[in-house]
Amino acid sequence: MQEIAKTTVVYTLTLEDLTAFNLFSFRNSSTIRAMQRRSLISASLTTFFFALGVSLLMRLPFWASLWYPIACMVGTAAYFRRYHKHGYIKRLGKLVERTYSENKQPGLLGDHTLEVDAEGITHVNPYSRAQYAWGALERIETEPGYTYLYLGAQTFIIRHEAIVSGDFKAFLEKISQHHQPGRTIAR
């Protein structure tokens, strides 16, 4: 029987890579976008009605009592947009660092090896070895500098610059021979 050659990629995973993956997931999540939209609208409307009540209690002229709440609502909306764009990234980075610190998740950070053959994908790190059949590969997503392999509940985060050894292009070609997006696999 002829042995099929394995294609191997060795890469290093860091906290920055985990943060990038979480940001990618949040940017592309319809649930997160809906949550952000609801929080923006509710905070803006709450500010508007609070400012309107204050301006009416102060017995300001009609235009001033309307202008003040509108200005407060626009300011709140601008703050929320800026917070979700910039402040959220910093908070997420700190959250990822606390959650995935090295001593809490052995084997998560550091060198990982992915091997592809006719049977499927094998993941090896210093603490474990796991084999995934081709049916477990749900999807592959990319963004500049990163490729994400979704294998069941596990996601492999590959930063292109962090590849230590192996031919990544050949690795992806080997995967594409066995996995076509949208193909239904009988189980």
Secondary structure, 3 states (H helix, E strand, C coil): CCCCCCEEEEEEECHHHHHHHHHHHHHCCHHHHHHHHHHHHHHHHHHHHHHHHHHHHCCCCHHHHHHHHHHHHHHHHHHHHHHHHHHHHHHHHHHHHHHCCCCCCCCCCEEEEEEECCCEEEEEECCEEEEEEHHHEEEEEEECCEEEEEECCEEEEEEHHHEEEECHHHHHHHHHHHCCCCCCCCC
